[in-house]
Amino acid sequence: MRLPRGTYAVVACLAAALGLALLAREFLRRDEPTRLPATAPVARVLYDTHCAVCHGATGKGDGPGAPVLRQTIPDFADATVMRTVTDRFLFEIIKKGSSQFGRSNAMPSWGMRLSDEQIQALVVYIRSFAPSASPGSSGRKETP
């Protein structure tokens, strides 16, 4: 079967355009944040890098930046406090920042710097400070 004259040129142009689109996509992907697995060592590095300055190395709200803040920082190691919030609450407040929920503007929004997987890893890590705060407790806040 013979194709009409010029069909080869159209097919070649489409193939070239597809190839360029795939290369551009790969090139642009390099600017996206690195997706890290939610492992304990990664979560700890994320916490130490982004959270510990205020929340403290053990989550007690006693980090070196805590005295500067006007509000009390929650104690992540206190099971009673941690029973009052859901994982979704923690995820949203980390992602959007505390000021979006009528709280202190001292905690920034991390959603532009951290992937959802990294934020979820942080939630799991934060929960590890108060392991006796059972996730199924009633009376927990669903949203910030």
C-alpha angles and dihedrals in degrees: 000000000000121000120220117267112274095027091105090055092051092048091048091050092049091049091049091048091050091049092050091048091053092048092048091049091051092046093049092047089068089072093058118099115266112261108229126191115250096250125149096248092049092046091050092051090049091049094046091048101044110017113025095075089074106013095045131235092282097037096252094127092250102116121141091261094051098087090060093059122089095215130065112255115229117254106237089191092061107095091200091057093043092051089064095065135057127223087250090057091052092046094051096046092049092047099044103026128245097270090067087067101046095267134114117315089220094092109072129214109265095186094098094050103036129052121235088253091055092048090049089051088053091052091053091047093048089051089055090068090069106029092169091064096099114217093223096061117132124233095047123146112251095195134026 
